[in-house]
Structures are given as C-alpha cells and as structure tokens.
C-alpha cells in the first residue's frame, strides 16, 4: 500500500498537473519563459493565492505535530499551534503589498536584499534562506516517512527517497504555475479529509459530551489505574509515567486537558510563534507566492489563506488529539513526537480506510510543500548564485533550463538528508522546536528591509549572525544548567528551546535597531525598483499602468495592516485571555469551542475549494469549449476578474486583463 500511494499518487498528480499546463499552453497561448516558470506571470488571483498559501503552510508538522500537542497539553496545545503559526502568514500579507510597491520586478527575497544592502548582506541572507528550505524539507520527510512506515510498513529510508519524486516531474515541467495547480488539488483533498474527521469525531461516532466526559475521566486516573489500562493480555503492564497520556497533565490547571491554563502549552506557543516567523519570512517560497500574485490579490490572498489554514490545526488537531486521549489509545510519547497521533486515531475510527485516508492526506501535504521548497531553492540558486556571481549575462532560456536541473537535483538530495537525520536520531518534534533558534534571527532584518527606510545593512548582517550565535549559546547553556547534561533529550525540552527561540528574535531585533539608529541608511527604495528582468521576459512583468494607481496599493497596505494585526491581536491576546478566565472548561464552554471549530473547518473548506473555481470559471469554460471544438457562447472574458480587482489591478479603462494568468486552468 505504501508503494502504491507514494509511487501511484506521485505519478497521477505529475501526469494530471502536466496535462493541465499543456492545455493552458495549447488553448490559452501561455508561453513558458523563465519569468513564467519562476513567477507564474505575476497574475494569480485571490482564491488561488489563498489555496497556495494553505498548501505551502500545511507541512507534515501541521497535520502531525499539532495533534501531538493536543495529545500532550490538551486544548491549549492545538490552539497554540494554530494561533502561533497563522499570524505569520497574515502579517506577511503586509510584506506582499510592499513587494508590489517597492520591488515589482524582483524574483527572490535575496535579490531585494542585494539591491538594498549589497553583497555581504546578500550572501548572509542567502544562507539563512537556504537553511530555512533545508529545515522545512527535513520536517516534511521526517514526519512523512515515519507515518507512512507506521501505516503501511514501507521501509522508512526508502520512503524518504521516493516521496520527493512525486513532485519533481510537474515542478520541473511546469514550474510555479504547475505547482499552484497541484496545490489547489492537494488542498481540496486535505480539507475533504478534515471535514470527514471532525464530523466523525464530534457527530457521527461520538458527541461533544462523550469526548468531554472521557477527558474528565482520564485526568482523574491514578498511576495504578493507568498501569492496569496499559497492560498486555497476561496482565503485565508496559505503562511508564509521562510516557502515555494517562492521568493529569503536569502544568495544567487541575491536570485537565480542557483548559487554556497550561504552562507547557504556553511555552510551546511562544516557541511556535518565534520559530514560524523564521520559516515564513526566511522561506523564499512565500516571497515567490507574493511576487506571483496580482497586486489586488496579494494581501487578500494571504489574509484568506491564513484564516483558512487556522482551521487545520485548530479543528483537525483538536478533534484527533483529544480523541486519542479520551479513547486511551496506546500511543507513547516517542510515537507522538514522531507524529503518529493522527494515523493512530484515523485507523481506530475508520480501520484500513483511515490508514489510507491519512496517508493520502499526508502525502498531499508533503508533496505540496516539497514542490514549493524545490522551486524556492531553484530560484535562489539560479537568480542569486548563477546569474549574480557566475553568469550575469545568462539568457532566459539558460535560466529556464538551469531552474529545471536544480529542482531535480534538490529533489534527489532531500531523501539523503532525511536518511541522515533519521540516522542521528532527530525526530519531527525536535526539528520543529529548533527551527526558530537556527533562523529566527533573520526575521526582524527581513521585515525592516521593506518596512523601515533607516534599516542599516551592516546592522542586518550583525543581527542575523549575532542573534543566531546568542540563541545557540543560550539554548546550550540553559540545557546544561537546568538538567546537568547536554543530550538530545535535554536539548529538546521546552525550557532550553524557549530561551533559545526568544534570544534569537529578541537579540536580533535589538542589534539591528541599535545599528540603524546609530547610522541610519535613509533608503529611497529606488534600487529595488530597478531590479532587472531578462530582456525576453520584459512583457511578462506588470508595468506601472497595469498595477493601478499608487494610491490603490497604499489603500491595500492599510487594509491588510488593520486586518492582519487585528486578527493577530485577537488570536494571541483576546481569545486566550477570555479562555483563561474560564479555567477548566465546563461542558457548555467545551461545546461552544467545538461548535466554533466545526463551523471554521467547514467554512474554510467551502471557500478554499470553491473560490478558485468561481474566479476562473470563464477560463475553465473556454478551455472546455476549445477541447470540444465548440465556440464559447455568452462567456464574458473578464468574468473571472472580481470587481475589486478590476478597480485596482485592471487596465486604464477599468477592464481586467487575462494575459498570462495562472488561474486559467485552476
């Protein structure tokens, strides 16, 4: 079954996506240039932008680690995963608009760094961006291979090697356009499984009252009772304290799983916020998605994507994680850290069908994000290494060819990386907690690059490297002082990880602020606007008249600033504070919590699945008519341009141009 899913689905999606790209070329006349390959024509609409963001942000960790945190800390674990990892996408919407205003011809984030701060900063942030790609890829394959091995018995190292090849073909053939099309299909499948799971847990098999009662009973178990529950047929117990989710939760109010008053959950929340800022702001894949989006779609797509993504850990992880505890499934802490809570619950609820369903869902998440990482690395290598330092006169054809080569090579290397990490004993949970220590120090300088004209280049370099050094030092020192030894176990605990993550982002911000105040740059962003494109690709870049008046982009910036920061304040401060006041949830409060998660999950699924099709309905019908050999009747060529986009991203006469639109077949 493992080979059938990994190889079969990989081949299917490669053929399906490649066929759609071919249809787009044949019937819509989209020409594949290096610009189209790496930026998707810079014309992606709101719905598809949101779907792509959800796909890129749905890692193996989103599906696996989030449920593990619900299993370990209860309600607070799943909530802090959702809240702590959604605000980054919402706030990145601010940067998405700034890219359109200040660097409309850029291909990568590092091009912007070089245009503003020069070679030293360029090399520095190129290293951090590649580190982010390596970290994300590592988590994808560690979690994916472990889960596929647990569900199907497929060799874990072989799974690590074979999983990436499912995305190499369509990524190399169709580039960012093919990836976006595949992302939509992947996300549709993921949300379909999400809806089935939350409905089954809360409505079909159980009720909120049953789940609530089960959790209340579990937290009251004594160690002797837990030993009887986790024993074999002969009566020999295999229970070990803190190795199973049985009894009260240390650090939670009254040991309850049904409370936001949780020291462990709160520490994880802080780590989650810092670490995920690093993997969004340092990952070129998110910058590419912003570059690819229409000016009027970028901010709306990121906001909608962040809101929809929130449902995956909030709705899915809460249901599966709490269900695992309430049913007292024999899951060890090591198995939970490897991401095996969702497959265990799915198998219990649905049997073999559950194992297949979860494997497909996980495979979709891995391949979607894996494709994004491959294209992100490809752009960095081609534009920031090859074209910048090796062959500045490279033609569009040469860049296109090299982009495809890099995707294939990187895909092959991903498997070897995962095998190496497995060999030294790192698991998904460790890498997830560590990522902020490694790359969190680059977050503030990258934000300041577009948002603060006084930000100093020397300070940016000092902040990135100095913050990393201080973070690693404090992480090691905390583990040594608190636990008396340095080992993977002590280094992976919450306290050292928390200190390391906070030092990474905090010290970096202070260093960059001090340098910039002492020697402000007073940058005018002119050199960013002059980032060059390849001669033969100039027509693919939106011109000033296509972008609409500058005032519209300024309005868009204010729109996303209000909503991005507003929603962030709600989920980080307002919602948790109101929940803290509830203490241990009553049955009625828990029912309300579940109701919100159900509504959020179903609404997100409906919007993410239906909106991209609705926006591109005219183009889809046009392709269908062309295949059937019939002339389209009564189709408005601009029907897939929403009114707001016609006002802000249309041509001078208010119409909406479809030239090079990636949404045509998605």
C-alpha positions, 0 to 999 in steps of 0.5 A: 500500500505504501508503494502504491500511494507514494509511487501511484499518487506521485505519478497521477498528480505529475501526469494530471498537473502536466496535462493541465499546463499543456492545455493552458499552453495549447488553448490559452497561448501561455508561453513558458519563459523563465519569468513564467516558470519562476513567477507564474506571470505575476497574475494569480488571483485571490482564491488561488493565492489563498489555496497556495498559501494553505498548501505551502503552510500545511507541512507534515508538522501541521497535520502531525505535530499539532495533534501531538500537542493536543495529545500532550497539553490538551486544548491549549496545545492545538490552539497554540499551534494554530494561533502561533503559526497563522499570524505569520502568514497574515502579517506577511500579507503586509510584506506582499503589498510592499513587494508590489510597491517597492520591488515589482520586478524582483524574483527572490527575497535575496535579490531585494536584499542585494539591491538594498544592502549589497553583497555581504548582506546578500550572501548572509541572507542567502544562507539563512534562506537556504537553511530555512528550505533545508529545515522545512524539507527535513520536517516534511520527510521526517514526519512523512516517512515515519507515518507512512512506515507506521501505516503501511510498513514501507521501509522508512529510508526508502520512503524518504527517497521516493516521496520527493519524486512525486513532485519533481516531474510537474515542478520541473515541467511546469514550474510555479504555475504547475505547482499552484495547480497541484496545490489547489488539488492537494488542498481540496483533498486535505480539507475533504479529509478534515471535514470527514474527521471532525464530523466523525469525531464530534457527530457521527461516532461520538458527541461533544459530551462523550469526548468531554466526559472521557477527558474528565475521566482520564485526568482523574486516573491514578498511576495504578489505574493507568498501569492496569489500562496499559497492560498486555493480555497476561496482565503485565503492564508496559505503562511508564509515567509521562510516557502515555497520556494517562492521568493529569497533565503536569502544568495544567490547571487541575491536570485537565486537558480542557483548559487554556491554563497550561504552562507547557502549552504556553511555552510551546506557543511562544516557541511556535510563534518565534520559530514560524516567523523564521520559516515564513519570512526566511522561506523564499517560497512565500516571497515567490507566492507574493511576487506571483500574485496580482497586486489586488490579490496579494494581501487578500490572498494571504489574509484568506489563506491564513484564516483558512489554514487556522482551521487545520490545526485548530479543528483537525488537531483538536478533534484527533488529539483529544480523541486519542486521549479520551479513547486511551489509545496506546500511543507513547510519547516517542510515537507522538513526537514522531507524529503518529497521533493522527494515523493512530486515531484515523485507523481506530475510527475508520480501520484500513480506510483511515490508514489510507485516508491519512496517508493520502492526506499526508502525502498531499501535504508533503508533496505540496510543500516539497514542490514549493521548497524545490522551486524556492531553492531553484530560484535562489540558486539560479537568480542569486548564485548563477546569474549574480556571481557566475553568469550575469549575462545568462539568457532566459532560456539558460535560466529556464533550463538551469531552474529545471536541473536544480529542482531535480537535483534538490529533489534527489538530495532531500531523501539523503538528508532525511536518511541522515537525520533519521540516522542521528536520531532527530525526530519531527518534534525536535526539528520543529522546536529548533527551527526558530533558534537556527533562523529566527534571527533573520526575521526582524532584518527581513521585515525592516528591509521593506518596512523601515527606510533607516534599516542599516545593512551592516546592522542586518548582517550583525543581527542575523549572525549575532542573534543566531550565535546568542540563541545557540549559546543560550539554548546550550547553556540553559540545557546544561544548567537546568538538567546537568547534561547536554543530550538530545533529550535535554536539548529538546525540552521546552525550557532550553528551546524557549530561551533559545527561540526568544534570544534569537528574535529578541537579540536580533531585533535589538542589534539591528535597531541599535545599528540603524539608529546609530547610522541610519541608511535613509533608503529611497527604495529606488534600487529595488525598483530597478531590479532587472528582468531578462530582456525576453521576459520584459512583457511578462512583468506588470508595468506601472499602468497595469498595477493601478494607481499608487494610491490603490496599493497604499489603500491595500497596505492599510487594509491588510495592516488593520486586518492582519494585526487585528486578527493577530491581536485577537488570536494571541491576546483576546481569545486566550485571555477570555479562555483563561478566565474560564479555567477548566472548561465546563461542558457548555464552554467545551461545546461552544469551542467545538461548535466554533471549530466545526463551523471554521473547518467547514467554512474554510473548506467551502471557500478554499475549494470553491473560490478558485473555481468561481474566479476562473470559471470563464477560463475553465469554460473556454478551455472546455469549449476549445477541447470540444471544438465548440465556440464559447457562447455568452462567456464574458472574458473578464468574468473571472476578474472580481470587481475589486480587482478590476478597480485596482489591478485592471487596465486604464479603462477599468477592464481586467486583463487575462494575459498570462494568468495562472488561474486559467486552468485552476 
